[in-house]
Amino acid sequence: MKIGALDVGSNTVLMLVAEATAPATIAKIADMSRITRLGRGVDAARALDPESAARTLDTIDEFASRARELGAERILAVATAALRDARDGAEFIARVKQRTGVTLEIISGESEARLSWLAATRGLKIDPSERLLVVDIGGGSTELIRAEPGATPNLTSLQLGSVRLTERIVRHDPPTAREAADLRLACDELLQKLGWEFAPSVMVGIAGTVTTICAVTLGLHHYDASRVHGYRLARAQVLEAIARFGAVTLEERRKMPGLEPGRADVIFAGAAILERVMEHFGLDEVIVSDQGVRWGLVWQALDQMAAAR
């Protein structure tokens, strides 16, 4: 069965079209991505920015049409933090349904975390005996999943996101030392409140912030998922990337190899989140996953198909 899996995030819209065969095979047909910034201003206004919403709707329409052209028999679609927080999220979902025929579901942070966990464990074939931490840094929230042998994964969602923290804290270009310190403090406070007594042996990082830092570290002029997926990114490399992002203006960041121009204004905050998570859990490296929520949706569909047999 060919499936389209749509992930409407606070910063980016992603669509995976894949051939899925129960019980455990996924072959990628197409993988589409566009930064639409649906979460712009939502943290402060609790409402969608009209231009961002229109741009996101156009993108969903385009991606859904393309998925159908490629033979997708089903389109699974979820939305995350921006629509969870916006009071007009239901109205936007109705517009998506009317225009595209796609049923967009607002999922909880816990559901988002579970999809990220599925994507990480299946996509990287993690050893089940490892104490695993999966981190999915989005525009509006960050999902954390801890998995230990013999225990049910513990899933949580924190109000930490690259767009959210940038809008709350960063006022200068480049960011000031005080703003950098305030970003670290905001992350540390929420991580301390989490209260997890957990010493992971492996950390997996999912989504655009982590893959972008990896692409910049590798100096990729053209994004190459095969080089990014599975790369072991050292904390020292994350700190080096933060220093590079913070030393130049937005216009200069937009020209960096590996950095999408549309992500340049929020990557400093996103990188700070990643580094503070690594520091908090005492980890020297993170395994980069190019396969996020959209892949988790397909894996979940495969599991449901297998269970129905």
Contacts in CASP RR format, 6 or more apart in sequence:
PFRMAT RR
TARGET T0000
AUTHOR 0000-0000-0000
METHOD contacts of the structure
MODEL  1
MKIGALDVGSNTVLMLVAEATAPATIAKIADMSRITRLGRGVDAARALDP
ESAARTLDTIDEFASRARELGAERILAVATAALRDARDGAEFIARVKQRT
GVTLEIISGESEARLSWLAATRGLKIDPSERLLVVDIGGGSTELIRAEPG
ATPNLTSLQLGSVRLTERIVRHDPPTAREAADLRLACDELLQKLGWEFAP
SVMVGIAGTVTTICAVTLGLHHYDASRVHGYRLARAQVLEAIARFGAVTL
EERRKMPGLEPGRADVIFAGAAILERVMEHFGLDEVIVSDQGVRWGLVWQ
ALDQMAAAR
1 19 0 8 1.000
1 20 0 8 1.000
1 21 0 8 1.000
1 73 0 8 1.000
1 74 0 8 1.000
1 305 0 8 1.000
2 17 0 8 1.000
2 18 0 8 1.000
2 19 0 8 1.000
2 20 0 8 1.000
2 29 0 8 1.000
2 70 0 8 1.000
2 71 0 8 1.000
2 72 0 8 1.000
2 73 0 8 1.000
3 17 0 8 1.000
3 18 0 8 1.000
3 20 0 8 1.000
3 72 0 8 1.000
3 73 0 8 1.000
3 74 0 8 1.000
3 75 0 8 1.000
3 76 0 8 1.000
3 297 0 8 1.000
3 298 0 8 1.000
3 301 0 8 1.000
4 15 0 8 1.000
4 16 0 8 1.000
4 17 0 8 1.000
4 18 0 8 1.000
4 67 0 8 1.000
4 72 0 8 1.000
4 74 0 8 1.000
4 75 0 8 1.000
4 76 0 8 1.000
4 298 0 8 1.000
5 15 0 8 1.000
5 16 0 8 1.000
5 17 0 8 1.000
5 18 0 8 1.000
5 75 0 8 1.000
5 76 0 8 1.000
5 77 0 8 1.000
5 294 0 8 1.000
5 295 0 8 1.000
5 296 0 8 1.000
5 297 0 8 1.000
5 298 0 8 1.000
5 301 0 8 1.000
6 13 0 8 1.000
6 14 0 8 1.000
6 15 0 8 1.000
6 60 0 8 1.000
6 63 0 8 1.000
6 64 0 8 1.000
6 67 0 8 1.000
6 75 0 8 1.000
6 76 0 8 1.000
6 77 0 8 1.000
6 78 0 8 1.000
6 102 0 8 1.000
6 104 0 8 1.000
6 294 0 8 1.000
7 13 0 8 1.000
7 14 0 8 1.000
7 15 0 8 1.000
7 78 0 8 1.000
7 80 0 8 1.000
7 292 0 8 1.000
7 293 0 8 1.000
7 294 0 8 1.000
7 297 0 8 1.000
8 38 0 8 1.000
8 56 0 8 1.000
8 60 0 8 1.000
8 77 0 8 1.000
8 78 0 8 1.000
8 79 0 8 1.000
8 80 0 8 1.000
8 82 0 8 1.000
8 83 0 8 1.000
8 104 0 8 1.000
9 38 0 8 1.000
9 39 0 8 1.000
9 79 0 8 1.000
9 80 0 8 1.000
9 81 0 8 1.000
9 82 0 8 1.000
9 138 0 8 1.000
9 139 0 8 1.000
10 37 0 8 1.000
10 38 0 8 1.000
10 39 0 8 1.000
10 42 0 8 1.000
10 80 0 8 1.000
10 81 0 8 1.000
10 82 0 8 1.000
10 138 0 8 1.000
10 139 0 8 1.000
10 140 0 8 1.000
10 141 0 8 1.000
10 161 0 8 1.000
10 163 0 8 1.000
10 164 0 8 1.000
11 35 0 8 1.000
11 36 0 8 1.000
11 37 0 8 1.000
11 38 0 8 1.000
11 39 0 8 1.000
11 138 0 8 1.000
11 139 0 8 1.000
11 140 0 8 1.000
11 162 0 8 1.000
11 163 0 8 1.000
11 263 0 8 1.000
11 266 0 8 1.000
12 33 0 8 1.000
12 34 0 8 1.000
12 35 0 8 1.000
12 36 0 8 1.000
12 208 0 8 1.000
13 33 0 8 1.000
13 34 0 8 1.000
13 36 0 8 1.000
13 38 0 8 1.000
13 56 0 8 1.000
13 59 0 8 1.000
13 60 0 8 1.000
13 63 0 8 1.000
14 31 0 8 1.000
14 32 0 8 1.000
14 33 0 8 1.000
14 292 0 8 1.000
14 293 0 8 1.000
14 294 0 8 1.000
15 30 0 8 1.000
15 31 0 8 1.000
15 32 0 8 1.000
15 33 0 8 1.000
15 63 0 8 1.000
15 64 0 8 1.000
15 66 0 8 1.000
15 67 0 8 1.000
15 294 0 8 1.000
16 28 0 8 1.000
16 30 0 8 1.000
16 31 0 8 1.000
16 32 0 8 1.000
16 294 0 8 1.000
16 295 0 8 1.000
16 297 0 8 1.000
16 298 0 8 1.000
17 28 0 8 1.000
17 29 0 8 1.000
17 30 0 8 1.000
17 31 0 8 1.000
17 32 0 8 1.000
17 66 0 8 1.000
17 67 0 8 1.000
17 70 0 8 1.000
17 71 0 8 1.000
17 72 0 8 1.000
18 26 0 8 1.000
18 27 0 8 1.000
18 28 0 8 1.000
18 29 0 8 1.000
18 298 0 8 1.000
19 25 0 8 1.000
19 26 0 8 1.000
19 27 0 8 1.000
19 29 0 8 1.000
20 26 0 8 1.000
20 298 0 8 1.000
20 301 0 8 1.000
20 302 0 8 1.000
20 305 0 8 1.000
21 302 0 8 1.000
22 302 0 8 1.000
22 305 0 8 1.000
22 306 0 8 1.000
22 309 0 8 1.000
23 302 0 8 1.000
23 305 0 8 1.000
23 306 0 8 1.000
24 122 0 8 1.000
24 302 0 8 1.000
26 295 0 8 1.000
26 298 0 8 1.000
26 299 0 8 1.000
26 302 0 8 1.000
29 70 0 8 1.000
30 66 0 8 1.000
30 67 0 8 1.000
30 70 0 8 1.000
31 225 0 8 1.000
32 63 0 8 1.000
32 66 0 8 1.000
34 59 0 8 1.000
34 63 0 8 1.000
35 260 0 8 1.000
35 262 0 8 1.000
35 263 0 8 1.000
36 52 0 8 1.000
36 55 0 8 1.000
36 56 0 8 1.000
36 59 0 8 1.000
37 49 0 8 1.000
37 52 0 8 1.000
37 55 0 8 1.000
37 163 0 8 1.000
37 262 0 8 1.000
38 48 0 8 1.000
38 52 0 8 1.000
38 53 0 8 1.000
38 56 0 8 1.000
38 82 0 8 1.000
38 83 0 8 1.000
39 48 0 8 1.000
39 49 0 8 1.000
39 52 0 8 1.000
39 81 0 8 1.000
39 82 0 8 1.000
39 86 0 8 1.000
39 139 0 8 1.000
39 140 0 8 1.000
39 163 0 8 1.000
40 49 0 8 1.000
40 52 0 8 1.000
40 163 0 8 1.000
40 167 0 8 1.000
41 49 0 8 1.000
41 167 0 8 1.000
42 48 0 8 1.000
42 49 0 8 1.000
42 82 0 8 1.000
42 85 0 8 1.000
42 86 0 8 1.000
42 140 0 8 1.000
43 85 0 8 1.000
43 140 0 8 1.000
43 163 0 8 1.000
43 164 0 8 1.000
43 167 0 8 1.000
43 168 0 8 1.000
44 167 0 8 1.000
46 85 0 8 1.000
46 86 0 8 1.000
46 87 0 8 1.000
47 86 0 8 1.000
47 87 0 8 1.000
47 88 0 8 1.000
48 82 0 8 1.000
48 86 0 8 1.000
48 88 0 8 1.000
48 89 0 8 1.000
48 92 0 8 1.000
53 92 0 8 1.000
57 92 0 8 1.000
57 95 0 8 1.000
57 96 0 8 1.000
57 99 0 8 1.000
60 77 0 8 1.000
60 96 0 8 1.000
60 100 0 8 1.000
60 102 0 8 1.000
60 104 0 8 1.000
61 99 0 8 1.000
61 100 0 8 1.000
64 75 0 8 1.000
64 100 0 8 1.000
64 101 0 8 1.000
64 102 0 8 1.000
65 100 0 8 1.000
67 75 0 8 1.000
68 75 0 8 1.000
74 301 0 8 1.000
75 102 0 8 1.000
76 297 0 8 1.000
76 298 0 8 1.000
76 301 0 8 1.000
77 96 0 8 1.000
77 102 0 8 1.000
77 103 0 8 1.000
77 104 0 8 1.000
77 105 0 8 1.000
78 104 0 8 1.000
78 105 0 8 1.000
78 106 0 8 1.000
78 107 0 8 1.000
78 111 0 8 1.000
78 112 0 8 1.000
78 115 0 8 1.000
78 293 0 8 1.000
78 297 0 8 1.000
79 93 0 8 1.000
79 104 0 8 1.000
79 105 0 8 1.000
79 106 0 8 1.000
79 107 0 8 1.000
80 106 0 8 1.000
80 107 0 8 1.000
80 109 0 8 1.000
80 112 0 8 1.000
80 138 0 8 1.000
80 140 0 8 1.000
80 141 0 8 1.000
80 293 0 8 1.000
81 109 0 8 1.000
81 138 0 8 1.000
81 139 0 8 1.000
81 140 0 8 1.000
81 141 0 8 1.000
81 157 0 8 1.000
81 161 0 8 1.000
81 164 0 8 1.000
82 139 0 8 1.000
82 140 0 8 1.000
83 89 0 8 1.000
83 92 0 8 1.000
83 93 0 8 1.000
83 104 0 8 1.000
83 106 0 8 1.000
84 106 0 8 1.000
84 108 0 8 1.000
84 109 0 8 1.000
84 141 0 8 1.000
85 140 0 8 1.000
86 92 0 8 1.000
89 106 0 8 1.000
93 104 0 8 1.000
93 106 0 8 1.000
96 102 0 8 1.000
96 104 0 8 1.000
97 103 0 8 1.000
97 104 0 8 1.000
107 115 0 8 1.000
108 157 0 8 1.000
109 141 0 8 1.000
109 143 0 8 1.000
109 155 0 8 1.000
109 156 0 8 1.000
109 157 0 8 1.000
110 155 0 8 1.000
110 156 0 8 1.000
110 157 0 8 1.000
112 136 0 8 1.000
112 141 0 8 1.000
112 143 0 8 1.000
112 157 0 8 1.000
112 293 0 8 1.000
113 134 0 8 1.000
113 136 0 8 1.000
113 143 0 8 1.000
113 144 0 8 1.000
113 145 0 8 1.000
113 155 0 8 1.000
113 156 0 8 1.000
113 157 0 8 1.000
114 145 0 8 1.000
114 153 0 8 1.000
114 155 0 8 1.000
115 292 0 8 1.000
115 293 0 8 1.000
115 296 0 8 1.000
115 297 0 8 1.000
115 300 0 8 1.000
116 134 0 8 1.000
116 136 0 8 1.000
116 143 0 8 1.000
116 145 0 8 1.000
116 206 0 8 1.000
116 207 0 8 1.000
116 292 0 8 1.000
116 293 0 8 1.000
116 296 0 8 1.000
117 134 0 8 1.000
117 145 0 8 1.000
117 147 0 8 1.000
117 153 0 8 1.000
117 155 0 8 1.000
118 295 0 8 1.000
118 296 0 8 1.000
118 299 0 8 1.000
118 300 0 8 1.000
119 206 0 8 1.000
119 289 0 8 1.000
119 291 0 8 1.000
119 292 0 8 1.000
119 293 0 8 1.000
119 294 0 8 1.000
119 295 0 8 1.000
119 296 0 8 1.000
119 299 0 8 1.000
120 126 0 8 1.000
120 132 0 8 1.000
120 134 0 8 1.000
120 145 0 8 1.000
120 204 0 8 1.000
120 205 0 8 1.000
120 206 0 8 1.000
120 289 0 8 1.000
120 291 0 8 1.000
120 292 0 8 1.000
121 132 0 8 1.000
121 134 0 8 1.000
121 147 0 8 1.000
122 295 0 8 1.000
122 296 0 8 1.000
122 299 0 8 1.000
123 289 0 8 1.000
123 291 0 8 1.000
123 295 0 8 1.000
124 204 0 8 1.000
124 229 0 8 1.000
124 230 0 8 1.000
124 287 0 8 1.000
124 289 0 8 1.000
124 291 0 8 1.000
126 132 0 8 1.000
126 202 0 8 1.000
126 204 0 8 1.000
127 202 0 8 1.000
128 149 0 8 1.000
129 149 0 8 1.000
130 149 0 8 1.000
130 200 0 8 1.000
130 201 0 8 1.000
130 202 0 8 1.000
131 146 0 8 1.000
131 147 0 8 1.000
131 148 0 8 1.000
131 149 0 8 1.000
131 198 0 8 1.000
131 199 0 8 1.000
131 200 0 8 1.000
131 201 0 8 1.000
131 202 0 8 1.000
132 145 0 8 1.000
132 146 0 8 1.000
132 147 0 8 1.000
132 148 0 8 1.000
132 200 0 8 1.000
132 201 0 8 1.000
132 202 0 8 1.000
132 203 0 8 1.000
132 204 0 8 1.000
133 144 0 8 1.000
133 145 0 8 1.000
133 146 0 8 1.000
133 147 0 8 1.000
133 198 0 8 1.000
133 200 0 8 1.000
133 202 0 8 1.000
133 203 0 8 1.000
133 204 0 8 1.000
133 281 0 8 1.000
133 283 0 8 1.000
134 143 0 8 1.000
134 144 0 8 1.000
134 145 0 8 1.000
134 147 0 8 1.000
134 203 0 8 1.000
134 204 0 8 1.000
134 205 0 8 1.000
134 206 0 8 1.000
135 142 0 8 1.000
135 143 0 8 1.000
135 144 0 8 1.000
135 145 0 8 1.000
135 203 0 8 1.000
135 204 0 8 1.000
135 205 0 8 1.000
135 206 0 8 1.000
135 210 0 8 1.000
135 274 0 8 1.000
135 277 0 8 1.000
135 286 0 8 1.000
136 142 0 8 1.000
136 143 0 8 1.000
136 144 0 8 1.000
136 145 0 8 1.000
136 205 0 8 1.000
136 206 0 8 1.000
136 207 0 8 1.000
136 292 0 8 1.000
136 293 0 8 1.000
137 160 0 8 1.000
137 161 0 8 1.000
137 162 0 8 1.000
137 205 0 8 1.000
137 206 0 8 1.000
137 207 0 8 1.000
137 208 0 8 1.000
137 209 0 8 1.000
137 210 0 8 1.000
137 270 0 8 1.000
137 273 0 8 1.000
137 274 0 8 1.000
138 161 0 8 1.000
138 162 0 8 1.000
138 163 0 8 1.000
138 207 0 8 1.000
138 208 0 8 1.000
138 209 0 8 1.000
139 161 0 8 1.000
139 162 0 8 1.000
139 163 0 8 1.000
139 164 0 8 1.000
139 266 0 8 1.000
140 159 0 8 1.000
140 160 0 8 1.000
140 161 0 8 1.000
140 162 0 8 1.000
140 163 0 8 1.000
140 164 0 8 1.000
141 157 0 8 1.000
141 158 0 8 1.000
141 159 0 8 1.000
141 160 0 8 1.000
141 161 0 8 1.000
141 164 0 8 1.000
142 157 0 8 1.000
142 158 0 8 1.000
142 160 0 8 1.000
142 161 0 8 1.000
142 273 0 8 1.000
142 277 0 8 1.000
143 155 0 8 1.000
143 156 0 8 1.000
143 157 0 8 1.000
143 158 0 8 1.000
144 155 0 8 1.000
144 156 0 8 1.000
144 157 0 8 1.000
144 158 0 8 1.000
144 194 0 8 1.000
144 196 0 8 1.000
144 277 0 8 1.000
145 153 0 8 1.000
145 154 0 8 1.000
145 155 0 8 1.000
145 156 0 8 1.000
146 153 0 8 1.000
146 154 0 8 1.000
146 196 0 8 1.000
146 198 0 8 1.000
146 200 0 8 1.000
147 153 0 8 1.000
147 154 0 8 1.000
148 198 0 8 1.000
154 196 0 8 1.000
156 194 0 8 1.000
158 190 0 8 1.000
158 191 0 8 1.000
158 194 0 8 1.000
159 190 0 8 1.000
160 186 0 8 1.000
160 187 0 8 1.000
160 190 0 8 1.000
160 273 0 8 1.000
161 269 0 8 1.000
161 270 0 8 1.000
161 273 0 8 1.000
162 209 0 8 1.000
162 263 0 8 1.000
162 266 0 8 1.000
162 267 0 8 1.000
162 269 0 8 1.000
162 270 0 8 1.000
162 273 0 8 1.000
163 266 0 8 1.000
163 269 0 8 1.000
165 183 0 8 1.000
165 186 0 8 1.000
165 187 0 8 1.000
165 269 0 8 1.000
165 270 0 8 1.000
165 272 0 8 1.000
165 273 0 8 1.000
166 265 0 8 1.000
166 266 0 8 1.000
166 268 0 8 1.000
166 269 0 8 1.000
168 186 0 8 1.000
169 179 0 8 1.000
169 182 0 8 1.000
169 183 0 8 1.000
169 186 0 8 1.000
169 269 0 8 1.000
170 179 0 8 1.000
170 183 0 8 1.000
170 268 0 8 1.000
170 269 0 8 1.000
171 179 0 8 1.000
172 179 0 8 1.000
173 249 0 8 1.000
173 250 0 8 1.000
174 245 0 8 1.000
174 246 0 8 1.000
174 247 0 8 1.000
174 248 0 8 1.000
174 249 0 8 1.000
174 250 0 8 1.000
174 268 0 8 1.000
175 183 0 8 1.000
175 246 0 8 1.000
175 268 0 8 1.000
180 242 0 8 1.000
180 246 0 8 1.000
180 268 0 8 1.000
180 272 0 8 1.000
183 268 0 8 1.000
183 269 0 8 1.000
183 272 0 8 1.000
183 273 0 8 1.000
184 272 0 8 1.000
184 275 0 8 1.000
184 276 0 8 1.000
187 272 0 8 1.000
187 273 0 8 1.000
187 276 0 8 1.000
187 277 0 8 1.000
188 276 0 8 1.000
188 280 0 8 1.000
191 276 0 8 1.000
191 277 0 8 1.000
191 280 0 8 1.000
192 280 0 8 1.000
198 281 0 8 1.000
199 281 0 8 1.000
199 282 0 8 1.000
200 281 0 8 1.000
200 283 0 8 1.000
202 287 0 8 1.000
203 277 0 8 1.000
203 278 0 8 1.000
203 281 0 8 1.000
203 283 0 8 1.000
203 285 0 8 1.000
203 286 0 8 1.000
203 287 0 8 1.000
204 286 0 8 1.000
204 287 0 8 1.000
204 288 0 8 1.000
204 289 0 8 1.000
205 274 0 8 1.000
205 286 0 8 1.000
205 287 0 8 1.000
205 288 0 8 1.000
205 289 0 8 1.000
206 289 0 8 1.000
206 291 0 8 1.000
206 292 0 8 1.000
206 293 0 8 1.000
207 292 0 8 1.000
207 293 0 8 1.000
208 263 0 8 1.000
209 267 0 8 1.000
209 270 0 8 1.000
209 271 0 8 1.000
209 273 0 8 1.000
209 274 0 8 1.000
210 233 0 8 1.000
210 274 0 8 1.000
210 286 0 8 1.000
210 288 0 8 1.000
210 289 0 8 1.000
211 223 0 8 1.000
211 228 0 8 1.000
211 288 0 8 1.000
211 289 0 8 1.000
211 290 0 8 1.000
212 258 0 8 1.000
212 259 0 8 1.000
212 260 0 8 1.000
212 263 0 8 1.000
212 267 0 8 1.000
213 233 0 8 1.000
213 237 0 8 1.000
213 238 0 8 1.000
213 241 0 8 1.000
213 267 0 8 1.000
213 271 0 8 1.000
213 274 0 8 1.000
214 228 0 8 1.000
214 231 0 8 1.000
214 233 0 8 1.000
214 288 0 8 1.000
215 223 0 8 1.000
215 228 0 8 1.000
215 257 0 8 1.000
215 258 0 8 1.000
215 259 0 8 1.000
216 241 0 8 1.000
216 244 0 8 1.000
216 256 0 8 1.000
216 257 0 8 1.000
216 258 0 8 1.000
216 259 0 8 1.000
217 233 0 8 1.000
217 237 0 8 1.000
217 240 0 8 1.000
217 241 0 8 1.000
218 227 0 8 1.000
218 228 0 8 1.000
218 231 0 8 1.000
218 258 0 8 1.000
219 257 0 8 1.000
219 258 0 8 1.000
220 227 0 8 1.000
220 228 0 8 1.000
220 257 0 8 1.000
220 258 0 8 1.000
221 257 0 8 1.000
221 258 0 8 1.000
223 258 0 8 1.000
225 290 0 8 1.000
228 288 0 8 1.000
228 290 0 8 1.000
229 288 0 8 1.000
229 289 0 8 1.000
229 290 0 8 1.000
229 291 0 8 1.000
230 287 0 8 1.000
230 288 0 8 1.000
230 289 0 8 1.000
230 290 0 8 1.000
231 287 0 8 1.000
231 288 0 8 1.000
232 285 0 8 1.000
232 286 0 8 1.000
232 287 0 8 1.000
232 288 0 8 1.000
233 285 0 8 1.000
233 286 0 8 1.000
233 287 0 8 1.000
233 288 0 8 1.000
234 284 0 8 1.000
234 285 0 8 1.000
235 275 0 8 1.000
235 278 0 8 1.000
235 279 0 8 1.000
235 283 0 8 1.000
235 284 0 8 1.000
235 285 0 8 1.000
235 286 0 8 1.000
236 284 0 8 1.000
238 271 0 8 1.000
238 274 0 8 1.000
238 275 0 8 1.000
238 278 0 8 1.000
238 286 0 8 1.000
239 275 0 8 1.000
241 271 0 8 1.000
242 268 0 8 1.000
242 271 0 8 1.000
242 272 0 8 1.000
242 275 0 8 1.000
244 256 0 8 1.000
245 253 0 8 1.000
245 267 0 8 1.000
245 268 0 8 1.000
245 271 0 8 1.000
246 268 0 8 1.000
250 264 0 8 1.000
250 265 0 8 1.000
253 259 0 8 1.000
253 264 0 8 1.000
253 265 0 8 1.000
253 267 0 8 1.000
254 261 0 8 1.000
254 262 0 8 1.000
254 264 0 8 1.000
256 264 0 8 1.000
259 267 0 8 1.000
274 286 0 8 1.000
277 283 0 8 1.000
278 284 0 8 1.000
278 286 0 8 1.000
END
